[in-house]
Amino acid sequence: MKKTLGTMMVAVAVVLLTATFSFAEYAAAGAVNFPYFQLGCLIVGGLIIVSLKRKYEKMHLGEVVGAFALYTILMALFTNPVIEAVKTIVS
């Protein structure tokens, strides 16, 4: 039961972080320039993280959620709106 509950909590965190990424990118770039590739990579990474949590019992919930949160930030950094904002700030 504990293993299933931990896996469900990780799955909920993955869905919430992915939804937050999607909403922020849609608000920043609009529907025309939405980064579908990064969203796909985020979904695949979330599936891998959840399956690793299910397989290895010694992974703590905070570690898994933290790792996926950092992965989400990394994916967001390499989208077109963020790169354009950095270009504007630098120049």
RAMOPE-V368212 format. One record per residue. N is the residue number from 1. RES is the residue in one letter. BURIAL is # if it has 9 or more other ideal C-beta (glycine too) atoms within 8 Angstrom, else .. Layout:
# RAMOPE-V368212
N:RES:BURIAL, N:RES:BURIAL
This chain:
# RAMOPE-V368212
1:M:., 2:K:., 3:K:., 4:T:., 5:L:., 6:G:#, 7:T:#, 8:M:., 9:M:#, 10:V:#, 11:A:#, 12:V:., 13:A:#, 14:V:#, 15:V:#, 16:L:., 17:L:#, 18:T:#, 19:A:., 20:T:#, 21:F:#, 22:S:#, 23:F:., 24:A:#, 25:E:#, 26:Y:#, 27:A:., 28:A:#, 29:A:#, 30:G:., 31:A:., 32:V:., 33:N:., 34:F:#, 35:P:#, 36:Y:., 37:F:., 38:Q:#, 39:L:#, 40:G:., 41:C:#, 42:L:#, 43:I:#, 44:V:., 45:G:#, 46:G:#, 47:L:., 48:I:., 49:I:#, 50:V:#, 51:S:., 52:L:#, 53:K:#, 54:R:., 55:K:., 56:Y:., 57:E:., 58:K:., 59:M:., 60:H:., 61:L:#, 62:G:., 63:E:., 64:V:#, 65:V:#, 66:G:., 67:A:#, 68:F:#, 69:A:#, 70:L:., 71:Y:#, 72:T:#, 73:I:., 74:L:., 75:M:#, 76:A:#, 77:L:., 78:F:., 79:T:#, 80:N:., 81:P:#, 82:V:#, 83:I:#, 84:E:., 85:A:., 86:V:., 87:K:., 88:T:., 89:I:., 90:V:., 91:S:.
